[in-house]
Amino acid sequence: MHKKLLIEQPSLVNRKGPILLHDNDPIYHFFKHLGNFLREKIFRNKEHAVNTFVEFVNSRTPDFYCNGVGTLAKRWKKCIEFNGNYFD
């Protein structure tokens, strides 16, 4: 990815500061499922909320996380192919 950016978008590689990709797809992947898991749960205290979150994280398979990250890589590639222009 870095080599391709260096060729096609050198200004991105040579800039100071972070490059922001406005793409909530993988984040959405995680939080969509977390929201469903937390639906209608009531927390008695902070410890109960933290324990429930840990339960959710531990209940997901490695494939769940790989799919979310894999989607991000595909969308990064698509962003480069479209020269940073909007795509859906």
Secondary structure, DSSP 8 states (H G I E B T S, - for coil): -HHHHHHH-HHHHS-SS-------HHHHHHHHHHHHHHTT---SSHHHHHHHHHHHHHHS-HHHHHHHHHHHHHHHHHHHHTTT----
